[in-house]
Amino acid sequence: MIKGETILITGAAGRVAFPIARELAKYNRVYGMARFRNPADREKLAAHGVIPVQKDLGKASFDDLPGDVTYIFHAGAAISKEAALDWQWAFEVNAHATGRLMSRYKGGRLKGFLYCSTGSQYDYQGQRPLKESDRPGLHNHNYSLSKIAGEAVVNFACNEFKMPATIIRIFSTYGPTGGAPYDRMKAIVEGREVALYKERPNNYNPIFEDDYVNLGIKAMEAAHVPALTVNWSGSETVSAEDYCEYIGKLVGKKPKIVYNDTAYWPIWPDTTLMHQVLGRTKVNWKDGFKRMVRAAYPDMQLNEAD
């Protein structure tokens, strides 16, 4: 556990960054940067000892950010619909702003800069796990492309500024507040179709909130020059077909799975390097999914699935 440091977390109100900010604030001074379009997010951070900093990554100057920051967890991003609709905005937020943020802290006390990239920056390799050395591709169009550019910026700035850095390629995070497995759970409960890629099985390594908090902090500590690039996921592989069936048993609904070539292909990580430098995850996928369902539907009587 990192203790006694001053940490800046961007995208701090988001699903991945917030629980990490909440944990780090127990032992460190933590600044949480976000747009705070929802005023309740500011209150949520402050309630856990995180100091809110309101900025828009694509527009703001970083000159007035605290100068004594020793770690940065950079999770702020233009995602999904925002990135899909405006590629220039996606590049400004996901790549250019990253470079400006790293430049703000060049020559300073920074011990680690962590950049949240994505497993969706890989090109499809068929039914095998994706290695860090595999070629990039456009799994999610502008978003993937802007994250590929963001990684290039981090690698350049890390070497240019001698700033220790880690790039985590995030795969299938989930928990009580969201994620791709959460979205599929909602579809199953509501009787909607779950669209999966035509080549089956659709393998993933989902990572539960408890584990991504732990591995996120470890990844900050693992920063070095040149930048460490590592897949960031659960240790267990499970197909979307199998976990949808498990959710169905828990909630008493049969999943309506459909296959087509317009659904996103599965991003399935090779975890060899992750296990070497960050360690293994601890939450069994069935336990994590049961906790997710209970959090989403606290009044539902769940069937005890094996």
N, C-alpha and C positions, 0 to 999 in steps of 0.2 A: 504493500500500500504506500502510495506517495503521501508524504506528510510534510507540513510546514512550508509548502510552496505557494506561489501565486499563479493561478491558472486561469486562462481565458478559454471559454468554450463558446463557439459560434453555433448558431442553430440550437441554442440551449433549451428552447421550449419544445423541441421535436422529440419524436418517439425514441430515437436512439440516444440522443445527447442528454435529454433531461435526467434519466435515471443515473447516468454517469456523473453529471453535475451534482446531483443530489448526494451521491455517495462521496465524491471528492470533497464536497463542502463540509463534511464531518471533521476533516483533518487539515484543511487548507483554506486559504482565501480564494474564492472562485468568483470570477466575473462571468455572467451569462449574457451573451450578446444575441439579440433577435430583433425582428421587426415589431413584435408585440401587436399584431393586428387584432388579436384578442386580448383585451386588458387583463383578463383572468390569468393569462400566462405569466405576466409580470408578478402577480400576487403568488402564483404557484412557486415560482423560483424563490422569491423573497421568503416565503414560508419555510423553506429548507436552507436558509442561510446563503443563498446564491445572490450576488449583487447584480441587479439587472442593468444592462447597457443597451439602449435602443439605437440600432443602426440598421440600415439596409445595405447589404454587402455590395450591391451593384452601384450604389450612388455615394456611399459615405467616404469621407476621409478618415484614415486611421491614426492621424497624427495625435489625437487627444486620448488615445487608449493608454491605460496605465503602462508606465515604462519599466516596472519591476516584474513583469510577467516572466515566469520561468518555464512554463509548459503551455502549449496551445493544442486544444482538441478542436479541429476545424471540421465541423459537421454541417455548417450552413451551406445551402445549395439551392439552385433553381431545379426543381424536380418535376417529373411527370408532365402535367398539362402545361405548366409554365414553360418548361424547356421545349416541349413539342411545338408550341405555338410560335415561339420566337427564338430562333437559333442564336441570334446575336446576343440576346439577353442571357441565354444559357452560357455562352462563352464568357460574357462579362462577369457573371456571378461565379461560375464554377472554375474558371481558369484565371482570368485577369485579376479578379479580386484576391484570389489566392496568392498570386505573385506580389500584389501590393501589400497584403498582410505580412508576408514573409519579409519583404523589404523594410517594413516598419520596424522589425525587430532584428535586423542585421547588426552584427557587431555588439550585440547585447548579451544578456545573461541566459538566453534561451537554452534549455537543456534538451528540449524535444518539441518538434512540430509534427502533429499527426494530421494527415489528410484523409478524409473519408472518401474513398473512391467506391467502386461498385463491381460486383461480379458480372454485371451486365455490360461491362466494357470488353468482354471476350467475344471472339467469333465462335460460332457453333462448331464443335469438334465431334459431333456424333455422340454416341453413348459411352463416353469415358469422362473421368474427372478432369477438370480444367487446371492446368498447371500455371504457375506464375509466368513461365516463359512462353506460354501460348500466345498466338497472335491476337491483336485486338479486332473487334468487330462492332456492328451496330445492332445489338440486341434490342435496345430501346431508343434508336434513332438519335435525335439531337442530344438527349441526355447522355447517352453512351459516348457520343463524339466529344461532348464538352468535358466529360470526365477523363477521357483519354488525353485531351489537351491539358487538363488540370494536372494530371500525373507528370506530364512533360515539364510543366512549369515548376512543380515541386522538385523534380530531379535536378533541374538547372539551378534553382535557387539554393538548394541544399549544398551543391558543390561550389557555387559561386560565393555564397556567404559563409561557408563552413558551418552550416546550421544543421544539427542532427535532426533527421526526419524519418517518419514511418508513413508508408502508404498502405492503408488497409482496404482490400477489395471485399466489400460487404456482400454476404450471401444470406438471403432469406431470414432476416431477423423477425422475431414475433414475440408477443407477450400479451399482457392484459389490455393493451391499448391499440393494438393493430399489427400490421404486417400482412404479407401475402397469405400465410396460413389462416390468419384471422379473417381476411376477406372471403376465403373459400369456406370457412366455417359459417359465416353469415349467410352465404349463398345456400349452403346445405340446409340450415335451419329454416330459411325462408322459402325453400323449395325451388330455387333458381338453378340454372345450369352452371356447372363448373367446366370451363373450357380449358383443355390441356392440349399440348403439342401432339401432333399426329404420330410421332415415333415414341413408342412406349417401351418400358415404363419411364415416367417423368421423374428422374431422381434429383433429390435436393439434400442439403445438410442444414436443416433449420436450426437456428440458435436462439435459445430462450433468453429473456431479459437478464436473469441472474448471471448467466454465463457471459453475455456480451458486455455487461458492466465490468466483470472481472478481466476479460480479455482486452477490453478497451484501455483499461488502466495499464495493463502489462505492455500493451503495444506502445503507449506513450513512453514508458521507461526503456523500451527496446530501440528507440530512435538512434540512428548513427549516420555517419557520412562515409560513403554514399548512402542514399536513402534505402531503408529496408522496405521492400514491397512484399506483402504477404496476404494470402487468402484469409478471410475472417468469417468463420462459420461454426456450426456445430460439428462435433466429431463423428456423429452417427449419420449414415446415409439412410434415407427412407424415401420411397416414392410418394408423389402426390396422390397416386391412386390408393396406396396403403393408408396414408394418414387421413385421407377423406373418408375411407371406409371406417377407420377408427372413430373419427368424429361422428359419423353417421350412427354407429353403434351407441355412442355415449348419449346422443340426443334423440335416438329413435327415429331417424330419418334416413332413407336410402339416397345416397348422393346421385345426382343426375349428371354424370360425366359425359362430355362430348369431346371428340377429337377433331382438330382441324389444323390446317397449316398457317392460319392467321394468328393463332395463340402464340404467346412468347415461348421460345424454346427453353427447356429447363437449364438453369445454371447450376452445375454440379461441381463442387470444388475438390481439388486434390489438397488434402490437409497435411501432407508430409512436413512441409516447412513450418506451417503453423504449430504443429505439435512440437517441433524442435525448438522454436523460439518463444512461443507463448504458452504452450501446454495444451492439455485436453479440456474439453468442456465436461461438466458434471451432471447436468440435468438430463435424464433420460427423455427421449422425445415423447414417449407416451405420458410421462408425468407432466411434462411441459404443456402438452396439448390439453390434458385434463384441467390443469390450472387455468389455462387460457379460456376454456369453455365455462368453467365455474365463475371466472371473473366477469365474463360477458353476460352470463345468464344465471345470476345468483339464486333466482327463485325456481329454476328448472330442476326437476328430479332427474339426475343422470343415471343411466344404466351403467353398471360397472363392467366395462369391457376389459378383456384380458390384455 
